[in-house]
Amino acid sequence: MKIQGRRSGIGGIFDFMVKNAKHPYGYAQGFTLVEVLVVIAIIGILSTIAISSVGESVARERLRTSVNESVGFLERVAQETKKFQAARSVRFYEGSISSFATSDCSGSATSSISFDGSVYADPSLSAGVSGWTTVKFGIGSSQCLVYSAARYGLNPVASTGALVLRHRRYEQLRGVIAKNSNTNYFEAAISVDGGSSWRKP
C-alpha cells in the first residue's frame, strides 16, 4: 500500500487551497484567477528579497577578498626590500596594483595583482576611518609609492596614505587599504554603509 505524505512549502499551500476550495453550489473546484495572481505576486516578492540579500552578500565577500589580497601583496613587496636589501616601488591602478624592482616605478612590473572585476579603486575618496590618514594614494602612471631599502630591520615607506576600493554595483560597500606610520605595514577595513562605520575585513 502506498502512503502519500503531505507536501511542504509552496506545494503544501497549493494542496491546501485545492482541498478547501468549494464552489458556491457545494462541489469542489480549482483556483480562481485572483488566487493564482496573489500566489504569484507573493512568490515574486519573496524571490526578489532573497536574490537581493544573496547578491549583496556575494559582493561583500568579493570586496573583502580584494582588500585582503591587496594587503598581502603590498606586504610581500615589503618583504622583498628585506630579502634583497634594495628599494621597491608600487603603482596603483583602477583595477590592479603593480610592483617594480626600482625606487621610481621605472621599467617593467615584476609582479601585479588584479582586483575582482566588480571592484575598483576610487582615488576621489579618503579613508574616513577615525585616527587613520586622510591622504589619498593617487592612481595611474604619474603616481608611485616607494619602499626604501631595509635598514636595521626597519624599512620605511617614503609616504603615508590610503586607497579606497568600491563595488561597482553596491557602492555603499567600501574597503580601505592604509599606511599610517613610517613602516611598511598596511592596515585594512571594510564598510557596508558608505563609510559611516568600519570594521576589520
HUUR-V93786 format. One record per residue. N is the residue number from 1. RES is the residue in one letter. SS is DSSP state (2 for helix, 1 for strand, 0 for the rest). PHI is phi in radians with two decimals (NA if undefined). OMEGA is omega in degrees with one decimal (none if undefined). Layout:
# HUUR-V93786
<<N	RES	SS	PHI	OMEGA> <N	RES	SS	PHI	OMEGA>>
This chain:
# HUUR-V93786
<<1	M	0	NA	-178.3> <2	K	0	-1.64	178.4> <3	I	0	-1.78	-179.2> <4	Q	0	-1.70	-179.3> <5	G	0	-1.50	177.0> <6	R	0	-1.38	174.9> <7	R	0	-1.46	178.2> <8	S	0	-1.87	175.8> <9	G	2	1.21	-178.0> <10	I	2	-1.07	179.2> <11	G	2	-1.03	178.4> <12	G	2	-1.13	178.3> <13	I	2	-1.12	178.8> <14	F	2	-1.10	179.4> <15	D	2	-1.03	-179.7> <16	F	2	-1.11	-178.9> <17	M	2	-1.14	179.3> <18	V	2	-1.13	-177.3> <19	K	2	-1.10	-172.8> <20	N	2	-1.76	179.2> <21	A	0	-1.28	-178.0> <22	K	1	-2.20	174.7> <23	H	0	-1.30	178.2> <24	P	0	-0.92	-178.4> <25	Y	0	-1.64	170.3> <26	G	0	1.92	-178.9> <27	Y	0	-1.70	-174.1> <28	A	1	-1.22	176.6> <29	Q	0	-2.49	178.3> <30	G	0	-1.50	-178.9> <31	F	0	-1.36	168.8> <32	T	0	-1.51	179.7> <33	L	2	-1.07	-179.7> <34	V	2	-1.10	179.5> <35	E	2	-1.07	179.7> <36	V	2	-1.11	-179.0> <37	L	2	-1.14	178.3> <38	V	2	-1.11	179.7> <39	V	2	-1.10	179.1> <40	I	2	-1.08	179.5> <41	A	2	-1.11	179.1> <42	I	2	-1.10	178.9> <43	I	2	-1.06	179.8> <44	G	2	-1.10	179.9> <45	I	2	-1.12	-180.0> <46	L	2	-1.10	179.5> <47	S	2	-1.14	179.5> <48	T	2	-1.08	178.9> <49	I	2	-1.10	-178.6> <50	A	2	-1.13	-178.6> <51	I	2	-1.13	179.2> <52	S	2	-1.09	-179.4> <53	S	2	-1.14	179.4> <54	V	2	-1.14	-179.4> <55	G	2	-1.06	179.8> <56	E	2	-1.22	177.5> <57	S	2	-1.12	177.6> <58	V	2	-1.12	179.1> <59	A	2	-1.08	179.9> <60	R	2	-1.10	180.0> <61	E	2	-1.21	178.3> <62	R	2	-1.16	177.4> <63	L	2	-1.14	179.7> <64	R	2	-1.04	179.2> <65	T	2	-1.10	179.4> <66	S	2	-1.11	179.6> <67	V	2	-1.14	-177.5> <68	N	2	-1.13	178.7> <69	E	2	-1.16	178.8> <70	S	2	-1.17	177.4> <71	V	2	-1.08	177.7> <72	G	2	-1.05	179.0> <73	F	2	-1.11	-179.0> <74	L	2	-1.11	179.3> <75	E	2	-1.29	174.1> <76	R	2	-1.15	176.2> <77	V	2	-1.09	177.5> <78	A	2	-1.07	178.9> <79	Q	2	-1.14	178.6> <80	E	2	-1.13	178.7> <81	T	2	-1.14	176.4> <82	K	2	-1.32	-176.8> <83	K	2	-1.16	-175.3> <84	F	2	-1.78	-178.2> <85	Q	0	0.89	-177.4> <86	A	0	-2.56	-179.2> <87	A	0	-1.23	174.4> <88	R	1	-2.36	178.4> <89	S	1	-2.56	178.4> <90	V	1	-2.34	178.0> <91	R	1	-2.30	-179.5> <92	F	1	-1.72	174.6> <93	Y	0	-2.17	-178.3> <94	E	0	-1.07	-176.7> <95	G	0	-2.09	-175.9> <96	S	1	-2.86	173.2> <97	I	1	-2.33	178.2> <98	S	1	-2.15	177.2> <99	S	1	-2.02	-176.8> <100	F	1	-2.31	180.0> <101	A	0	-1.53	179.0> <102	T	0	-2.39	-179.8> <103	S	0	-1.70	-177.1> <104	D	0	-2.44	178.8> <105	C	0	1.08	178.4> <106	S	0	-1.55	-179.8> <107	G	0	1.41	-179.8> <108	S	0	-1.51	178.0> <109	A	0	-1.14	178.0> <110	T	0	-1.50	176.7> <111	S	1	-2.78	-179.1> <112	S	1	-2.56	173.3> <113	I	1	-2.38	179.6> <114	S	1	-1.88	174.6> <115	F	0	-1.29	171.1> <116	D	0	-1.00	-176.2> <117	G	0	-1.03	-180.0> <118	S	0	-1.57	-175.6> <119	V	1	-2.06	178.1> <120	Y	1	-2.52	177.3> <121	A	1	-1.51	179.8> <122	D	0	-1.96	-176.4> <123	P	0	-1.26	-178.0> <124	S	0	-1.45	-174.8> <125	L	0	-1.83	171.4> <126	S	0	-1.54	-176.4> <127	A	0	-1.05	179.2> <128	G	0	1.29	179.4> <129	V	0	-1.62	-177.9> <130	S	0	-0.98	178.3> <131	G	0	1.50	-179.5> <132	W	0	-1.71	179.0> <133	T	0	-1.11	176.3> <134	T	0	-1.83	177.5> <135	V	0	-1.22	-176.6> <136	K	1	-1.76	170.7> <137	F	0	-1.22	175.1> <138	G	0	-1.41	175.6> <139	I	0	-2.15	179.0> <140	G	0	1.90	-171.2> <141	S	0	-1.19	-176.8> <142	S	0	-1.56	-176.2> <143	Q	0	-1.91	-179.4> <144	C	0	-2.59	176.7> <145	L	1	-1.79	-172.5> <146	V	1	-1.80	169.6> <147	Y	1	-1.75	177.2> <148	S	0	-1.28	177.6> <149	A	0	-1.10	-177.7> <150	A	0	-1.17	175.8> <151	R	1	-2.37	178.5> <152	Y	0	0.95	178.0> <153	G	0	1.41	178.8> <154	L	1	-1.96	177.4> <155	N	0	-2.43	-177.0> <156	P	0	-1.23	173.1> <157	V	1	-1.66	-174.6> <158	A	0	-1.14	-176.2> <159	S	0	-2.58	173.6> <160	T	0	-1.96	179.5> <161	G	1	2.94	-178.2> <162	A	1	-2.50	177.2> <163	L	1	-2.21	-179.0> <164	V	1	-1.79	175.2> <165	L	1	-1.80	179.7> <166	R	1	-2.29	173.9> <167	H	1	-1.57	-173.8> <168	R	0	-1.20	-178.1> <169	R	0	-1.65	-179.4> <170	Y	0	-1.74	-172.0> <171	E	0	-1.24	174.8> <172	Q	0	-1.31	177.4> <173	L	0	-1.49	-178.3> <174	R	1	-2.37	173.8> <175	G	1	-2.25	-179.4> <176	V	1	-2.26	174.4> <177	I	1	-2.06	-172.8> <178	A	1	-2.35	170.9> <179	K	1	-2.07	-169.8> <180	N	0	-1.89	-177.1> <181	S	0	-2.46	-174.4> <182	N	0	-1.46	173.6> <183	T	0	-2.44	179.1> <184	N	0	-1.55	179.8> <185	Y	0	-1.97	-179.2> <186	F	0	-1.94	175.9> <187	E	1	-1.98	-178.7> <188	A	1	-2.49	177.4> <189	A	1	-2.66	-179.3> <190	I	1	-2.19	174.0> <191	S	1	-2.22	178.2> <192	V	0	-1.90	-177.6> <193	D	0	-2.25	174.9> <194	G	0	1.32	177.1> <195	G	0	1.76	178.9> <196	S	0	-1.22	177.6> <197	S	0	-2.47	-175.5> <198	W	0	-2.33	174.5> <199	R	1	-2.57	179.0> <200	K	0	-1.14	-178.9> <201	P	0	-1.24	none>>
